[in-house]
Amino acid sequence: MYAIIETGSVQFRVEEGDTLRVPRFKSDAGDKITLDKVLVVGDGEDSKIGTPYVDGASVTAEVLGEVKGNKVQVFKMKRRTTYRCRTGHRQKFTEIKIDKINAS
């Protein structure tokens, strides 16, 4: 069974046991969360498609912690002058593990 969920304006295709990084939200490690913005629930040949969300469907997940993504280098330069600026950025994510998909 799989589901397509929406969290933080990003859509993810998930199955039970998957671990994924979602945009950061406030929650402590070990907390159980319920994601109720489910767009599609599928089971091989049968699937329910919501308009925009499937009624009664939810995904239960456990928060594993907060992690940082890879560093993105930002380099600015203007030609014929001595202007060069180098900065970097690491985006923070919340890592979750999908426990159960409820498709009522």
C-alpha positions as CSV (number, residue, x, y, z in Angstrom):
1,M,0.0,0.0,0.0
2,Y,1.2,3.5,-0.8
3,A,0.1,7.0,-0.3
4,I,0.9,10.4,-1.7
5,I,1.0,13.0,1.1
6,E,1.5,16.7,1.2
7,T,3.5,18.4,3.9
8,G,5.2,21.8,3.8
9,S,3.9,22.4,0.2
10,V,5.8,19.4,-1.0
11,Q,4.3,16.1,-2.1
12,F,5.9,12.7,-1.3
13,R,5.0,9.1,-2.3
14,V,5.4,7.0,0.8
15,E,5.0,3.4,1.9
16,E,5.1,1.8,5.3
17,G,8.6,1.7,6.7
18,D,9.9,4.5,4.5
19,T,12.3,7.1,6.0
20,L,12.2,10.6,4.4
21,R,13.2,14.2,5.0
22,V,10.4,16.7,4.9
23,P,10.6,20.5,5.3
24,R,11.2,21.4,8.9
25,F,8.4,21.6,11.4
26,K,8.4,21.9,15.2
27,S,8.4,18.5,16.8
28,D,10.7,16.5,19.1
29,A,12.4,13.3,18.3
30,G,10.3,10.3,19.2
31,D,6.9,12.1,18.8
32,K,4.2,10.4,16.8
33,I,2.5,12.7,14.2
34,T,-0.5,12.2,11.9
35,L,-0.4,13.6,8.4
36,D,-3.9,14.0,7.2
37,K,-3.3,15.8,3.9
38,V,-3.4,12.6,1.8
39,L,-3.9,13.1,-2.0
40,V,-3.9,9.5,-3.2
41,V,-4.1,6.1,-1.5
42,G,-3.3,3.0,-3.6
43,D,-3.1,-0.7,-3.2
44,G,-1.8,-2.3,-6.4
45,E,-4.9,-2.2,-8.6
46,D,-7.2,-0.1,-6.4
47,S,-6.6,3.5,-5.7
48,K,-8.5,6.4,-4.2
49,I,-7.9,9.9,-5.5
50,G,-9.0,12.8,-3.4
51,T,-10.5,16.1,-4.4
52,P,-8.0,17.5,-3.2
53,Y,-7.7,15.2,-0.2
54,V,-9.0,11.7,0.5
55,D,-11.7,11.8,3.2
56,G,-10.8,9.8,6.3
57,A,-7.3,8.8,5.1
58,S,-4.2,9.6,7.2
59,V,-0.6,8.6,7.6
60,T,1.0,7.9,11.0
61,A,4.7,8.7,11.3
62,E,7.4,8.9,14.0
63,V,9.8,11.9,14.1
64,L,13.4,10.7,14.1
65,G,15.0,14.1,14.6
66,E,16.2,17.2,12.8
67,V,19.0,17.0,10.2
68,K,20.8,19.4,7.9
69,G,21.0,19.0,4.1
70,N,24.0,19.3,1.9
71,K,25.7,22.7,1.7
72,V,24.8,24.9,-1.2
73,Q,27.6,27.2,-2.3
74,V,26.5,30.7,-3.4
75,F,29.1,32.7,-5.4
76,K,28.6,36.2,-6.6
77,M,31.0,38.0,-8.9
78,K,31.0,41.2,-10.9
79,R,33.4,41.4,-13.8
80,R,36.1,44.0,-14.2
81,T,36.0,44.8,-10.5
82,T,37.4,43.1,-7.5
83,Y,34.0,42.0,-6.2
84,R,33.7,38.4,-5.2
85,C,31.4,37.1,-2.5
86,R,31.2,33.5,-1.4
87,T,28.6,32.2,1.1
88,G,26.9,28.9,1.9
89,H,23.6,27.6,3.2
90,R,22.5,24.3,4.8
91,Q,18.7,23.7,4.8
92,K,17.2,22.1,7.9
93,F,14.9,19.1,7.5
94,T,12.8,16.9,9.8
95,E,13.4,13.2,9.3
96,I,10.4,11.0,9.8
97,K,9.6,7.3,9.5
98,I,6.3,6.1,8.1
99,D,4.6,3.7,10.5
100,K,1.1,3.1,9.2
101,I,-1.2,4.2,6.3
102,N,-4.8,4.4,7.3
103,A,-7.2,4.3,4.3
104,S,-10.7,4.4,5.7
